Amino acid sequence: MSEWLVIVGAGVVTFLTRASFIVFADPHRFPHAFRVALAFVPAAVLAAIVVPGLAMPHGALDLSTANPRLLAGALAMAVAARVKNPLASIVAGMVALWGLQSLAA
């Protein structure tokens, strides 16, 4: 059996397993508190992906002002809170990161 066939098959099985809970579930059966809690899942997942890269750039916790990723991330969060535009926050964060990295080099 081809490796690609195994990979695609595993992806299809995973997708169908996860989609079945969404497709066949009645959204009105879930308790209100559960539906409210689900609203926070995307933010929690994004934080779990982003924060380690900002706070631990070399595998160890670095919360100092010498950490350009942390400073650029803080600027990106400030821009995101101010202008509410994801593209603007990404651009501001990347420009700040590149600028801080070039100053540190």
C-alpha positions as CSV (number, residue, x, y, z in Angstrom):
1,M,0.0,0.0,0.0
2,S,1.3,3.4,-0.9
3,E,2.4,5.8,1.9
4,W,0.3,8.5,0.4
5,L,-2.8,6.3,0.5
6,V,-2.2,5.6,4.2
7,I,-1.8,9.4,4.9
8,V,-4.9,10.4,3.0
9,G,-6.9,7.5,4.5
10,A,-5.8,8.5,8.0
11,G,-6.8,12.1,7.3
12,V,-10.3,11.1,6.0
13,V,-10.9,8.9,9.0
14,T,-9.8,11.6,11.4
15,F,-12.0,14.2,9.6
16,L,-15.1,11.9,9.6
17,T,-14.6,11.1,13.3
18,R,-14.4,14.8,14.2
19,A,-17.1,16.0,11.8
20,S,-19.6,13.4,13.1
21,F,-19.9,15.2,16.4
22,I,-20.7,18.4,14.6
23,V,-22.9,17.1,11.9
24,F,-25.0,14.7,13.9
25,A,-25.2,16.7,17.2
26,D,-28.2,18.9,17.9
27,P,-26.7,22.2,19.0
28,H,-29.8,22.9,21.2
29,R,-29.1,19.9,23.4
30,F,-25.8,21.3,24.7
31,P,-26.2,23.2,28.0
32,H,-25.8,27.0,27.7
33,A,-22.7,27.0,29.9
34,F,-21.0,24.5,27.6
35,R,-21.8,26.6,24.5
36,V,-20.5,29.7,26.2
37,A,-17.3,27.9,27.2
38,L,-16.8,26.7,23.6
39,A,-16.6,30.3,22.4
40,F,-13.2,30.6,24.2
41,V,-11.7,27.6,22.5
42,P,-10.2,29.4,19.5
43,A,-8.5,32.0,21.7
44,A,-7.1,29.4,24.0
45,V,-5.8,27.3,21.1
46,L,-4.2,30.4,19.5
47,A,-2.6,31.3,22.8
48,A,-1.2,27.8,23.3
49,I,0.4,28.0,19.9
50,V,1.8,31.5,20.0
51,V,2.9,32.1,23.6
52,P,5.6,29.5,23.8
53,G,7.2,30.9,20.7
54,L,7.2,34.4,22.2
55,A,8.2,33.6,25.7
56,M,10.6,30.7,25.1
57,P,12.5,31.5,21.8
58,H,15.5,29.3,22.6
59,G,13.7,26.6,24.7
60,A,14.1,28.5,28.0
61,L,11.8,31.1,29.5
62,D,13.0,34.6,28.5
63,L,10.7,37.4,29.7
64,S,13.4,40.1,29.5
65,T,13.4,43.2,27.3
66,A,16.2,41.6,25.3
67,N,13.7,39.1,23.8
68,P,12.7,40.7,20.5
69,R,9.9,38.2,19.9
70,L,8.3,39.1,23.2
71,L,8.5,42.9,22.4
72,A,7.2,42.4,18.9
73,G,4.4,40.2,20.2
74,A,3.4,42.9,22.7
75,L,3.4,45.5,20.0
76,A,1.3,43.3,17.7
77,M,-1.2,42.8,20.6
78,A,-1.4,46.5,21.2
79,V,-2.0,47.2,17.5
80,A,-4.7,44.4,17.4
81,A,-6.5,45.9,20.4
82,R,-6.3,49.4,18.9
83,V,-7.2,48.9,15.2
84,K,-9.1,45.5,15.3
85,N,-7.4,44.5,12.0
86,P,-5.6,41.1,11.9
87,L,-3.5,42.1,8.9
88,A,-2.3,45.3,10.5
89,S,-1.3,43.5,13.7
90,I,0.6,40.8,11.7
91,V,2.4,43.4,9.7
92,A,3.2,45.6,12.7
93,G,4.5,42.5,14.7
94,M,6.6,41.2,11.8
95,V,8.1,44.7,11.1
96,A,8.9,45.1,14.8
97,L,10.4,41.7,15.0
98,W,12.6,42.2,12.0
99,G,13.7,45.6,13.2
100,L,14.5,44.4,16.7
101,Q,16.4,41.4,15.4
102,S,18.4,43.6,13.1
103,L,19.3,45.9,16.0
104,A,20.3,43.0,18.1
105,A,22.6,41.6,15.4
